[in-house]
Structure formats: structure tokens, C-alpha cells
Amino acid sequence: MSAMLNKIQAYIESNHLLQPSSKVITGLSGGADSVCLAYILKKLGYTVIAAHCNFHLRGGESDRDQQFVEDFCKKQGFELEIIDFDTDTYASVHKLGTEEAARELRYNWFESLRTKYGASAVCVAHHRDDSIETALLNLIRGAGIMGICGIRAKNGYVVRPLLCIGRKEIEKYLKDEGLTFVTDSTNLETVYNRNKVRNILIPEIEKIKPNFADTMTANMENFSAVAHIYNKVIEEQKERVLSYNGNTIYINLSKVQEFIEPETLLFELLKPYGIHPREISKLLTMETSKSVSTQNATLTIKRIKGERIILVAFSAFSITSLVASPTPTA
């Protein structure tokens, strides 16, 4: 077994991503990353069911990609599922950006295929460089500790076996194996923020720090460890400051203010309700009977038995969202 296969197999095992010889749905766009993933999974003994989405966003290039995938799967002996999406219409109807719409369509379909075939997981081809780009984008956007952990190796049934390797390793492996792939021309454009990070920002950082990828990977691992501690503390505080009565949640503001970082705690408690960070400091000092409304809830300050309480009255929103642990962005 080659060094690449050993590395990925070890990563799969250490992160408990897949059971040996299991059946997996594998996203296959025809690009280098997905070709590498499908080929390696086959080499490692998994049963690959390839899934290709034609979003019809790049004209003839989209059809070229589909033809490549059909030829590749025939050669490799993969079962193949193909679906056509009217992405622009879906985005318009659901008021989503094009990228977000494509992502939603893709993952919903992948899950339906997983159920159809009784597959153990959905494998997608995000690699180490993708994770670094995601962390940098989230840092720029102000996503906080959760966002700068990068991409998770496992999110429900979705797993990412290639996060232990980078783009250059993938391309070298494909070359060594004599495998071809197609290139999405939009990856070279600088219209999208991710492409700006990939094609402009990271190369400039690497001039300062040539081994930036290794350093950033170590940083993200450290951030993830800190995030686990952070989540545990938030959960402990929820038990201390939250109570429930029917469809109303009570947040003991007096107890929140005893915490070492009351604004941070209150933000985590109210984040599922679409609260804006700038509203947090206002809530901590707001007068009794005053309210703040968000898209998902109305937050009202009350004084009960001498303590200041935030009453959260919500609509069309699950109470479990507030209780759920915050998790790094997928």
C-alpha cells in the first residue's frame, strides 16, 4: 500500500469515519479532489456509489464534467447516480445565494441516496487546503472560535477522508496513478471571496511563512481543542441559568452576570434566536419590562423574586436549538 493510502486509511481510522469495506455515497464532480477520493476509497476496499450533480451553472462546462464522470465511473466500475438541478430557480424561490442553494441541493440529495442504498456514510472531497481557506474566511467574517476550527472531519453521516492531505499531494498522486480530471474554470476567477483567499491571500502569506499550511493546521487543531472546552463550559452554565415553562424559556440574568464573561455567555444562549451581538450589552442593562425582538423570538426583561430574568417567547423555532451545544462550522 502506498504512503498516500496509508496516510488516509490511518486518518479514517483515527477519526472513526468509516467501517472497513462499507458502502459509501461519494460526491464526484470530476475535479481532482473528488476523483482522488473515489479512486482511493476503491483502493482501500470500500464500495463506492458515485453521485454527480449537474447544477447547469457553467454552460457547456457543466455537461463536459458530467460526461467525464460517466466515462470515469465506467472505467472504474463505479455505480453512478446523476441528478440535474435548476439551481438558479431554487435559489430564487428559497431566497438563497447560488453557492448556498447548490450546497443545500447537493447535501439533501446525497442524504436521500445514502438512505436509498443503505450506505454507511456520504464521503465528500474537502481537503486540508479547503479547511484552511474556510478558517480564514470565517476569521475575516468574524465567526468566532467555532468558525476558525476549519472543516470538521465528520458531521453526522457526512465524512471527509481527505482532510489530512493538501491539494498538491492530491495532484501529485493523480499524476503518479495516471489519472486525469477536469478543472472548474471559476476556481481561477477572483469574483468569489474563497477564490480571493485561495489565489491571492494565501500565496502572499506563504511568502512570509513558507510552511503556513502546516502551521495553520496545527493552529486549527488547537482551536478545536479550545472549542471543546468552551462548549463544555457553556453547557455547564446553561444548566445553571436556564429554566423552562411551556413555550417560554427563562434566562436568569442575575446569574449570567456572575459569570466571568457574561456577554459571551448570553450571546451563546441567545445565538439560536438570531440575536445580533450588539444587542447583548443592551440586554444586560435593559430596564424591567423592556423587550427586544428578533426574527425568531421576543426577549423581555422581568424581575421575578428579586432577580432579573429574560423571558424568551419563541415562535416556529425548536426549543432544542437553544439547548444544543455550539459546534464548529461545517
N, C-alpha and C positions, 0 to 999 in steps of 0.2 A: 504494500500500500504506500502511495506517495506521501511526502511530507504534508502536502495540502490536505489530502484526505484524512490523514491522522489528526491534523490540527482541527478540522471541522468536526470530525467524529468526537474528539475529546471535548469540544465546546458543546456539542449536542448533549453529551452525557453529563457534563458538569452542571449544565443548566436545566437538566431534565426536560429537554424539548420534545424528544420523540422516543417511542419504544422501538427496539430493534425490529427490522423487517416490516414495519407497519405501513399501511396505506395512507398516502398523503395527497391532498389537493395542492398543486404547485402553480402559483401565478407565473405565466410565461408570456412576456411581452415580445420577446425576440431580441432584446438588448443583451449586452454582455453579462450583466449581473444575473438575470433570470435564466439565461442559457447555462451559465456556470452552475447555478443552484440545481436545476433539474438534472443536469448531467452528473453532478456529484452525488445527489441523492440516489440516483440509479446505481452508481458505482458502490455506494455504501449499503446497498441491498434493500432500499425502500421501494415500494410500489408507487410509481408516480402517475397521477392523473393530472395532465396539464390543463390549465384554464387560461384562455386568452380572451381579453376584452378588446373589441374594436369600438372605440369611442367616436370615430369619424370626426376627429378634430384636426387632422393634418392631411386631408385630401387623399391623394394617391399614396402618400407615405403610409397611411394607416392600412390601406389594402396591401401594400408591399409587405408590411410587418406580418399581417395575417398569413399571407402566402408563405413567407419564410417559416413561420411557426408550424404550419401544416406540413411542410417538407421536412423540417427538423424532427417533428414528432413521428412521422412515418419512418424516418431513418432510425430513430432511437427506439421505436416500438412503444411509444407512449400512447395511452388513450388520451384523446383530446376533446375538450369541450370549448366551444366558441360562442360568444354572445355579442350582439350588436346593440349599442346604446345610442339613443338620441340625447347626448349629454347636454347640449345647449337648452333643449326644451325642459329637461329635468331641472337644470339649474334655475331656469326662469320660473318654473312653477313653484319650486321649493325655496326660492329666494336665496340661492347659494352661489358662491363663486364657482367658476368652471372646475378648478382643481378640487375643491371640496365636493362638488357634485360627482365628479369622476371617482373620487375616493369612496364616497358613500355607495355608489352603484357597484363598484368593484367588490367591496368587502361584504355587502349584502348578498351578492351573487355567490361569492366564494363560500359563505356560510351555508347557502342553500345546497351547493354541491357537496360540501362536507357531509351534510345530513343525507343527501341522496345516495352517496357511495359508502356511507358508514366509515368515513375516513377519520383517523385519529387527530389530524391537525390540518391547518392551512399554512403552507410554507410560502413566505414571501422573501424577496431577494435583497432587502436592505443590508448594506454592509457597513463597515466601520466608518468610512468617509461620510456616508449618509447620516450616521448618528452624530458625527462631529458637526456637520452642517446644521442639523436640527438644533443642537445645543446652542450654537452661535446665533441662529435666527431667534430662538427663544430668549436668549440673553439680550439681544437687541430690542426685542419687543417688550421686555420686562416681565417675563413669565415667572420669575422667582426660582426657588430651589428645585421645584419639581420639573420645570422646563429644561434646566441645564444639565439634567442627568442623561440626556440623549434619548435614543430609542431603546425601548425595552426588548429583551430577547424573547419574552413571552407575554402575550396579552390575551388571556382566555385561550381560545383554540388557535390563535394566530401565533406562529413562531418564526424566528428569523435566524436561521443557522449560520448565515454569513457575516454576522456582526464582528466576528473575530478576525476578519481579513479586510484588506483595503482594495480599492479599485485597481491599482497597479498589479497587485497579486492576482486578481481575477483575470485581467487581460493577459498576463504572462502565462497563466495556467491554460487559458483557452488556446493561446498560440502554441504552447507545447503539445497540447492534445489535438491540434489541427482543426479546431472548431471555429466556425465563423459566427457572426452575429450582425444585427442591424443597428444603426445609430439613429437616434431621435434627433433630428436637426434642431429642435427647440432647445436641446441641452446646451447648445453653443450660444444661444441668444442671451442678452443681459437684460431682458424685459422683466423676468421674474426675479424676485428677491433671492430665492435659493440659488439661481444661477450666478447672481452677483457675488454671493458668498463663496460659491464653488470656484468660479472662474477669475474673480478679482481679489476678494478679501483674503482667502486662504493662501494663494500664491504670494501675496505681499507679506503675510505673517511668516511664511516659510523662509523668506529672505532673512528675517530676523531670527527665527527659530527653526532650523532645518528639520529637526525631529519633532515638529509641532504635533503631528498625528499621534505619536507615542505619548507625548506629554498630555495632550488633551484627553486621550483615552484614560490615562491614569487619573486625571482630574475628574472625569465623569464617574469613574468607579468610586472615588472618594465622595463626590456629591451624592451618589446613590446611597452610600453608607450613612451619610448625614441625613438624607431624606428619610431613611428607615427610622432613625432615632427621632426625627422631627414628627413623623407620623404617629409614633408610639406615644409621644408626649401629648400631641393633640387629642388622641383617643382617650388618654387618661383624664385630660381636662374636660372633655365632653361629658364624661360620667359625673364629673364634679359640678358642672354648671348648667347642664340641660335637664329639663323635665318636660313631660307631655300631658296634655289633657285633650282627648279627642283630636281634632284637626288643628290644634294650637300648640305651638312649641314655646316653652318659657326658657329664656336665657337669663340667668342670674348675673346681671351686670355688675353688682357689688363684688361677686366672686371673681368675675372676669378681671376686674381692676386690681385684684390681689396678685394676679399672675405677673411674672417678670416682664412679659411683653404683651400687655393687654390688647393693643391694636392688632398685632399679628394673630393672636388667638381669636379675637372677634371676627377678623376677616375670614379665617378658615371656617368658622362656624356659619358665616353668612354667605360665603362664596357661592354655594349652590343656588342661591336665590338671586344671582345677578347683581349683587351689591357692588358699587364702584368703590375702589379703595379710598377715594377722598371723602366718602360718606362715613367711614369708620370713626374718625376722630370726632365728627359731629354727633354720632350716636352715643359716644362715651360721655358727652357733656350735655346732651339734649334735655330740655325740661320735661317734666312729667306730663303725660297726655299728648305730647307731640308725636307725629308719625313721619315715617319715610316710606315711600312706595317704590317698589322695583317691578320688573316685568312679571315676577313670579310670586310676590308676597307683599304684605303690608306690615311694617315693623313699627310697633307702638311702645313708647316708654310708659311703664306703670310703676307705682310704688305699692308693694304688697308686703305686709308685715314688716315694714320698716326698711325693706331692701328694694333697690331699683331693678326692675325686670324689663326685658324686651319681650313683648308678645309677638310672635311670628305667626300671622294668619296667612296661609298659603292657598293657592288655587291651581288646579290642574298640574300639580307637582308632587312627586312622591316624597313622603317624609323620610324614606330610607336614604334619599340623596344627601340629606344633611348629616345622617349618622355615618355614612360610608367614609372610609379612610381616603384622604387625598392620595393620589398616585401620580408618579411621573408621567409625562405626556408620551403617548404612543406615537 
